Amino acid sequence: MKSISGSLEFWSVLFLILISTSSYGQSYQYQQDLPIKNGKLVYEKIVEGMDVKKPLLYASAKKWMADKLKNTGPVLQSEDITTGQLIGKAFLDVKNRSSLVSSLEGYPIYKFSVQFDVRDGKYRMRIYDILLNIQPRVGEEVTANLDSLILKSPPITGKARIDRAKATSLELNTIFRGLLNSFNEIIKEARLDDF
C-alpha cells in the first residue's frame, strides 16, 4: 500500500510540474495565423477559370477601387491596360480596438497598398505594405509598419497576452480577407449589366 501511495504522490507531483511548465512554455507568434510571403504580411487572392475577359476584369477592378477604397488623394496610383495591372493606396478605419491599438488614444487607421493583376479568365489581388497609423491629436501622426511591428516581435507568452495577439490576428484576417472577397460582388454586377 505504501508503494502505491508513494507512486501516486510521485505522479501527482510530476503532473503538477508538467502542467506548470507547459503553460509557462506556451508562446505565440503572429506568423502562425497571418499570411506571410517572403517575410512580409501579404493578403493575396488568386481566382482562375472564370468566364470573364480581361477588359471586364480590368474595369471591375477600377470600379472596386473607386467604390470600396478611400484615400485623402487618388486611390489609383498606377494602371496599365496592356499588362492588366492596377496599383492603389488606401486606408481603412480601425473599428474594433484589438490588442494592437487598445491602449492607444487617437484615431487609428490601416494604410495599405493594393494590386490587381488581371488576365482573360483570371485575376490576382494583393494587399501589402500595411501600416498602422494613429493620430493622437490634430496635426500629430504616428505610423508603424505591421511587418516590423508584428512579424519581427519576439514570441508572445502568457495566456492573456496570447489571447489578445490571436484576437489581433483574427481581426486583421477578417478585415483584409473580407476586403479581398468584396471584389466578387463587383464582378457579378458587371457580368449582369447588359447596358
C-alpha positions as MATLAB code, in Angstrom:
seq = 'MKSISGSLEFWSVLFLILISTSSYGQSYQYQQDLPIKNGKLVYEKIVEGMDVKKPLLYASAKKWMADKLKNTGPVLQSEDITTGQLIGKAFLDVKNRSSLVSSLEGYPIYKFSVQFDVRDGKYRMRIYDILLNIQPRVGEEVTANLDSLILKSPPITGKARIDRAKATSLELNTIFRGLLNSFNEIIKEARLDDF';
ca = [
       0.000    0.000    0.000;
       2.889    2.272    0.801;
       4.369    1.849   -2.699;
       1.030    2.757   -4.337;
       0.727    5.853   -2.152;
       4.326    6.862   -2.880;
       3.869    6.167   -6.578;
       0.653    8.186   -6.649;
       2.377   11.071   -4.878;
       5.267   10.931   -7.361;
       2.894   11.017  -10.343;
       0.870   13.858   -8.810;
       3.985   15.973   -8.317;
       5.220   15.142  -11.810;
       1.810   16.069  -13.261;
       1.830   19.434  -11.451;
       5.347   20.184  -12.686;
       4.408   19.318  -16.270;
       1.263   21.466  -16.112;
       3.134   24.471  -14.748;
       5.997   24.192  -17.239;
       3.736   23.555  -20.216;
       1.637   26.644  -19.514;
       4.817   28.602  -18.872;
       6.328   27.318  -22.099;
       3.389   28.295  -24.318;
       4.145   31.047  -26.768;
       2.573   32.551  -29.849;
       3.952   34.207  -32.926;
       1.785   36.156  -35.349;
       3.229   34.153  -38.257;
       1.169   31.185  -37.048;
      -2.083   32.816  -38.207;
      -1.150   35.592  -40.641;
      -0.340   35.191  -44.368;
       3.396   35.708  -44.739;
       5.118   35.878  -48.110;
       8.866   36.494  -48.335;
       8.931   37.776  -44.758;
       6.111   40.274  -45.297;
       2.436   40.387  -44.406;
       0.631   39.912  -47.744;
      -3.034   39.117  -48.250;
      -3.479   37.535  -51.656;
      -6.347   36.062  -53.616;
      -5.969   34.286  -56.954;
      -9.043   33.266  -58.940;
      -8.716   31.274  -62.163;
     -11.076   29.548  -64.570;
     -13.547   32.404  -64.859;
     -15.553   33.031  -67.997;
     -14.679   36.738  -67.903;
     -12.471   38.624  -70.349;
      -9.580   40.838  -69.297;
     -11.270   44.188  -70.186;
     -14.247   43.398  -67.935;
     -11.995   42.301  -65.064;
      -9.857   45.415  -65.519;
     -12.896   47.724  -65.478;
     -14.298   45.852  -62.464;
     -11.012   46.290  -60.593;
     -11.086   50.044  -61.246;
     -14.709   50.230  -60.087;
     -13.924   48.211  -56.968;
     -11.084   50.590  -56.111;
     -13.362   53.593  -56.597;
     -16.282   52.115  -54.637;
     -14.572   50.237  -51.804;
     -11.361   52.115  -51.057;
     -10.730   55.576  -49.737;
      -7.743   57.853  -49.566;
      -7.105   61.527  -48.965;
      -5.875   61.724  -52.568;
      -6.475   59.471  -55.552;
      -6.696   55.768  -54.708;
      -5.441   54.601  -58.100;
      -1.697   55.251  -58.311;
      -0.714   53.278  -61.399;
      -2.558   51.456  -64.179;
      -1.513   49.638  -67.325;
      -4.211   48.076  -69.501;
      -1.593   46.220  -71.571;
      -0.194   44.281  -68.609;
      -3.524   44.298  -66.776;
      -2.034   45.769  -63.622;
      -3.562   48.360  -61.295;
      -1.928   49.595  -58.089;
      -3.546   51.781  -55.480;
      -3.068   53.185  -51.999;
      -5.880   53.365  -49.488;
      -6.823   53.372  -45.841;
      -9.441   51.761  -43.609;
     -10.704   52.955  -40.261;
      -9.918   50.641  -37.361;
     -13.366   49.901  -35.963;
     -12.504   47.280  -33.348;
      -9.907   48.075  -30.748;
      -7.723   44.967  -30.872;
      -4.713   44.490  -28.639;
      -2.695   46.265  -31.299;
      -4.425   49.586  -30.643;
      -6.456   49.062  -27.456;
      -4.146   51.057  -25.202;
      -3.574   53.894  -27.656;
      -5.561   57.074  -27.784;
      -6.469   58.735  -31.033;
      -7.865   57.888  -34.419;
      -6.301   54.654  -35.782;
      -6.383   53.649  -39.456;
      -4.739   50.960  -41.566;
      -2.947   52.327  -44.637;
      -2.031   49.820  -47.341;
      -1.226   49.161  -50.987;
      -3.491   47.088  -53.204;
      -2.524   45.490  -56.511;
      -4.609   43.830  -59.212;
      -3.189   41.681  -61.990;
      -5.881   40.658  -64.485;
      -5.794   38.332  -67.496;
      -8.506   36.637  -69.529;
     -10.347   34.356  -67.114;
      -8.269   35.066  -64.005;
      -7.099   37.693  -61.574;
      -4.814   38.154  -58.598;
      -5.357   40.692  -55.835;
      -2.795   41.610  -53.202;
      -2.914   43.801  -50.139;
       0.528   44.596  -48.751;
       2.679   47.301  -47.098;
       0.115   47.550  -44.310;
       0.743   50.393  -41.885;
      -0.957   51.208  -38.609;
      -1.386   54.968  -38.447;
      -2.608   56.739  -35.326;
      -3.409   60.413  -34.969;
      -3.330   61.097  -31.223;
      -4.000   64.818  -31.715;
      -4.764   67.084  -34.624;
      -1.590   67.557  -36.640;
       0.221   64.642  -34.989;
       0.706   61.248  -36.559;
       2.454   58.023  -35.568;
       2.935   55.270  -38.160;
       4.193   51.709  -37.694;
       4.753   49.120  -40.412;
       2.962   45.885  -39.458;
       5.831   43.879  -40.946;
       8.097   45.371  -38.269;
       5.544   45.726  -35.506;
       4.050   42.244  -35.654;
       6.270   39.937  -37.651;
       9.546   40.899  -36.036;
       8.204   40.872  -32.489;
       9.524   38.246  -30.083;
       7.283   35.289  -29.215;
       4.357   36.290  -27.020;
       3.928   34.478  -23.720;
       1.252   34.487  -21.051;
      -2.308   33.357  -21.654;
      -3.920   36.818  -21.646;
      -1.291   38.269  -23.995;
      -1.510   35.251  -26.312;
      -5.313   35.582  -26.415;
      -5.023   39.290  -27.320;
      -2.445   38.542  -30.025;
      -4.646   35.831  -31.532;
      -7.598   38.249  -31.488;
      -5.456   40.785  -33.362;
      -4.524   38.184  -35.993;
      -8.167   37.207  -36.385;
      -9.189   40.858  -36.733;
      -6.550   41.556  -39.395;
      -7.537   38.429  -41.330;
     -11.227   39.318  -41.144;
     -10.665   42.885  -42.334;
      -8.314   42.218  -45.227;
      -9.716   38.888  -46.430;
     -13.165   40.446  -46.320;
     -11.907   43.292  -48.460;
     -10.429   40.848  -50.992;
     -13.673   38.873  -51.101;
     -15.745   42.004  -51.715;
     -14.422   42.092  -55.297;
     -16.656   39.101  -56.129;
     -19.778   41.282  -55.905;
     -18.372   43.864  -58.331;
     -17.633   41.129  -60.884;
     -21.154   39.692  -60.518;
     -22.674   43.144  -61.041;
     -20.504   43.754  -64.118;
     -21.452   40.402  -65.662;
     -25.158   41.048  -65.121;
     -25.039   44.585  -66.504;
     -26.478   44.351  -70.020;
     -26.210   48.054  -70.839;
];
